[in-house]
Amino acid sequence: AEYFSENAASWDRIRSLHVPDRAVEAALLKLVGKRPFQSMLDLGTGTGRLLEIFAPLYRRGVGIDMSREMLTVARANLDKAGVANAQVRQGDIFSPPVERNAFDLVTIHQVLHYLDDPARAIGEAARLLRPSGRLVIVDFAPHNLEFLRDQHAHMRLGFSDRQIADWFEEAGLDLEESQEFEPRGQAEARLTVKLWLGRDRRLLIADPSNDTLPARETA
């Protein structure tokens, strides 16, 4: 909490040192597609960037973050971008203040490596998905840069495909796709970024009484 409080205003600059943002954002947009959907939740929303880039697709967006300073930055960014269909609120990723079975897309962007229990966070995120909803995680591949623990509050040094797949399995999600982004830029930027897409296994059944909102029944 102290780390994010101190670095909120310069967070995008700090992140740009080791993450190819444009490549990842382009991949996210391609992965999610152009079809509009009802609702999106961004856990650990930070500066609100994902809410901003997906705003043309969702009707309702919610961002959750523990840091008040980060939320201030996110609100300013969303206002500046003219995003009126999203809101951000303070909350814990392990018990987010939102309804369950309610979101078509849940994102966890560069958050898992700060958590002491990533599996629990993935399980909680899965419970927030609607049937057939998607969970997208962006984080680092396994690495050995120990200085990130001391200087940047990292608790985990990346994640393997197998680890994410196992956690998805425990949460009732199917791992549909993974992508890798090789490091580039400065000499210290030796971190490979990974993207994982999981989908809720429950089937979405059309509701004949509602032409706009799919039913939330499961098969």
C-alpha positions as CSV (number, residue, x, y, z in Angstrom):
1,A,0.0,0.0,0.0
2,E,2.8,2.4,0.9
3,Y,4.6,1.6,-2.4
4,F,1.5,2.4,-4.5
5,S,0.8,5.5,-2.5
6,E,4.2,6.9,-3.2
7,N,4.3,5.9,-6.9
8,A,0.7,6.6,-8.0
9,A,1.4,9.8,-9.9
10,S,4.3,8.3,-11.9
11,W,2.9,4.8,-12.3
12,D,2.6,4.8,-16.0
13,R,6.2,6.0,-16.3
14,I,7.5,3.3,-14.0
15,R,5.5,0.5,-15.7
16,S,6.8,1.6,-19.1
17,L,10.3,0.7,-18.1
18,H,9.6,-3.0,-18.4
19,V,6.3,-3.5,-20.2
20,P,5.6,-3.0,-23.9
21,D,2.3,-1.3,-23.3
22,R,1.3,-0.7,-26.9
23,A,1.9,-4.3,-28.0
24,V,0.0,-5.7,-25.0
25,E,-2.9,-3.3,-25.4
26,A,-3.1,-4.1,-29.1
27,A,-3.1,-7.8,-28.3
28,L,-5.8,-7.3,-25.6
29,L,-8.1,-5.4,-28.0
30,K,-7.6,-8.1,-30.7
31,L,-8.2,-10.9,-28.2
32,V,-11.4,-9.5,-26.8
33,G,-12.7,-8.5,-30.2
34,K,-15.0,-5.8,-31.5
35,R,-18.3,-7.2,-30.3
36,P,-20.0,-5.1,-27.6
37,F,-20.7,-6.6,-24.2
38,Q,-22.6,-5.6,-21.1
39,S,-20.1,-5.3,-18.3
40,M,-16.4,-5.2,-17.5
41,L,-14.5,-5.4,-14.2
42,D,-10.8,-4.4,-13.8
43,L,-9.3,-5.7,-10.6
44,G,-6.4,-3.6,-9.4
45,T,-7.3,-1.0,-12.0
46,G,-4.3,1.3,-11.2
47,T,-4.5,4.3,-13.6
48,G,-7.7,3.0,-15.2
49,R,-6.0,2.4,-18.5
50,L,-7.9,-0.9,-19.4
51,L,-11.2,0.7,-18.6
52,E,-10.3,3.5,-21.0
53,I,-9.2,1.3,-23.9
54,F,-12.3,-1.0,-23.6
55,A,-14.8,1.8,-23.0
56,P,-16.2,1.7,-26.6
57,L,-17.2,-2.0,-26.1
58,Y,-18.9,-2.2,-22.6
59,R,-22.0,-0.6,-21.3
60,R,-20.8,-0.6,-17.7
61,G,-17.3,-0.7,-16.4
62,V,-16.0,-0.9,-12.9
63,G,-12.5,-0.6,-11.6
64,I,-11.4,-1.7,-8.2
65,D,-8.2,-0.7,-6.4
66,M,-7.0,-0.5,-2.8
67,S,-5.0,2.7,-3.3
68,R,-6.8,5.9,-2.9
69,E,-4.0,7.7,-4.7
70,M,-4.3,5.3,-7.7
71,L,-8.0,5.8,-7.8
72,T,-7.5,9.6,-7.9
73,V,-5.3,9.1,-10.9
74,A,-7.7,6.7,-12.6
75,R,-10.7,9.1,-12.1
76,A,-8.7,11.9,-13.6
77,N,-7.6,9.8,-16.6
78,L,-11.1,8.6,-17.3
79,D,-12.5,12.1,-17.1
80,K,-9.8,13.4,-19.4
81,A,-10.6,10.6,-21.9
82,G,-14.4,11.3,-21.7
83,V,-15.2,7.8,-20.4
84,A,-18.7,8.2,-18.8
85,N,-19.7,4.5,-18.7
86,A,-17.1,3.5,-16.1
87,Q,-16.5,4.1,-12.4
88,V,-13.7,3.2,-10.0
89,R,-14.0,2.4,-6.3
90,Q,-11.9,1.3,-3.4
91,G,-11.8,-2.3,-2.6
92,D,-9.8,-5.4,-1.9
93,I,-9.1,-7.8,-4.8
94,F,-9.8,-10.7,-2.5
95,S,-13.3,-9.4,-1.6
96,P,-14.2,-6.8,-4.3
97,P,-17.4,-4.8,-3.6
98,V,-19.3,-5.9,-6.6
99,E,-21.9,-8.5,-7.4
100,R,-21.0,-12.0,-8.4
101,N,-22.0,-13.7,-11.7
102,A,-22.3,-10.3,-13.2
103,F,-19.3,-9.5,-15.6
104,D,-18.7,-10.5,-19.2
105,L,-15.0,-9.5,-18.9
106,V,-12.7,-9.4,-15.9
107,T,-9.1,-8.2,-16.2
108,I,-6.2,-8.5,-13.9
109,H,-3.4,-6.4,-15.4
110,Q,0.1,-6.6,-13.8
111,V,-1.4,-7.3,-10.3
112,L,-0.8,-10.9,-9.5
113,H,2.9,-10.5,-8.8
114,Y,2.1,-8.2,-5.9
115,L,-0.2,-10.7,-4.2
116,D,0.7,-13.3,-1.5
117,D,-2.1,-15.6,-2.8
118,P,-2.6,-15.2,-6.6
119,A,-4.6,-18.5,-6.7
120,R,-7.2,-17.0,-4.4
121,A,-7.4,-13.8,-6.4
122,I,-8.1,-15.9,-9.6
123,G,-10.7,-17.9,-7.8
124,E,-12.5,-14.8,-6.6
125,A,-12.3,-13.3,-10.1
126,A,-13.9,-16.4,-11.6
127,R,-16.9,-16.1,-9.2
128,L,-17.5,-12.6,-10.6
129,L,-17.9,-13.8,-14.2
130,R,-21.2,-14.5,-15.9
131,P,-21.5,-17.9,-17.6
132,S,-19.1,-18.0,-20.5
133,G,-17.5,-14.8,-19.3
134,R,-13.8,-14.2,-19.8
135,L,-10.9,-13.6,-17.5
136,V,-7.8,-12.0,-18.9
137,I,-4.5,-11.8,-17.0
138,V,-1.4,-9.9,-17.9
139,D,1.7,-10.5,-15.9
140,F,5.3,-11.6,-16.1
141,A,6.8,-15.0,-17.2
142,P,9.1,-16.6,-14.6
143,H,12.3,-14.6,-14.0
144,N,15.1,-14.2,-11.4
145,L,15.2,-10.4,-10.9
146,E,15.3,-10.4,-7.1
147,F,15.7,-6.6,-6.9
148,L,12.0,-6.3,-7.8
149,R,11.1,-7.7,-4.4
150,D,13.0,-5.0,-2.5
151,Q,12.6,-2.0,-4.8
152,H,9.2,-2.6,-6.3
153,A,7.2,-4.6,-3.8
154,H,6.9,-7.7,-6.0
155,M,6.0,-10.9,-4.1
156,R,6.1,-13.3,-7.0
157,L,8.8,-13.5,-9.7
158,G,6.5,-14.3,-12.6
159,F,4.2,-17.2,-13.5
160,S,4.4,-20.2,-15.8
161,D,1.7,-21.3,-18.2
162,R,1.3,-24.5,-16.1
163,Q,0.8,-22.5,-12.9
164,I,-1.8,-20.3,-14.5
165,A,-3.5,-23.3,-16.1
166,D,-3.7,-25.1,-12.8
167,W,-5.2,-22.1,-11.0
168,F,-7.7,-21.7,-13.9
169,E,-8.7,-25.3,-13.5
170,E,-9.3,-24.9,-9.8
171,A,-11.4,-21.9,-10.5
172,G,-13.6,-23.6,-13.1
173,L,-12.0,-21.8,-16.1
174,D,-10.6,-23.1,-19.3
175,L,-7.3,-21.7,-20.5
176,E,-8.2,-20.7,-24.1
177,E,-5.0,-18.8,-25.1
178,S,-1.7,-17.5,-23.9
179,Q,0.6,-15.0,-25.6
180,E,4.1,-13.9,-24.9
181,F,5.8,-10.5,-25.4
182,E,9.6,-10.5,-25.5
183,P,11.4,-7.8,-23.5
184,R,12.8,-4.9,-25.4
185,G,14.2,-1.4,-24.8
186,Q,16.5,-0.6,-21.9
187,A,19.1,-3.0,-20.6
188,E,17.2,-3.5,-17.4
189,A,14.0,-4.4,-19.3
190,R,14.6,-8.2,-19.2
191,L,11.1,-9.1,-18.3
192,T,8.9,-11.2,-20.6
193,V,5.2,-10.2,-20.4
194,K,2.5,-12.9,-20.7
195,L,-1.1,-12.8,-21.5
196,W,-3.6,-15.5,-20.5
197,L,-7.2,-15.8,-21.4
198,G,-9.6,-18.0,-19.4
199,R,-13.3,-18.7,-20.0
200,D,-16.0,-19.7,-17.5
201,R,-17.2,-23.2,-18.4
202,R,-20.8,-22.6,-17.7
203,L,-23.0,-22.2,-20.8
204,L,-24.9,-19.0,-21.5
205,I,-28.5,-19.7,-22.5
206,A,-30.5,-17.0,-24.4
207,D,-33.3,-15.5,-22.4
208,P,-36.4,-15.1,-24.7
209,S,-37.9,-12.5,-22.3
210,N,-34.9,-10.1,-22.6
211,D,-33.6,-9.0,-26.0
212,T,-30.6,-7.2,-24.6
213,L,-29.3,-9.1,-21.6
214,P,-28.4,-12.8,-22.0
215,A,-29.7,-15.1,-19.2
216,R,-27.4,-16.2,-16.4
217,E,-28.5,-19.8,-16.3
218,T,-26.0,-22.6,-16.4
219,A,-25.9,-25.9,-18.1
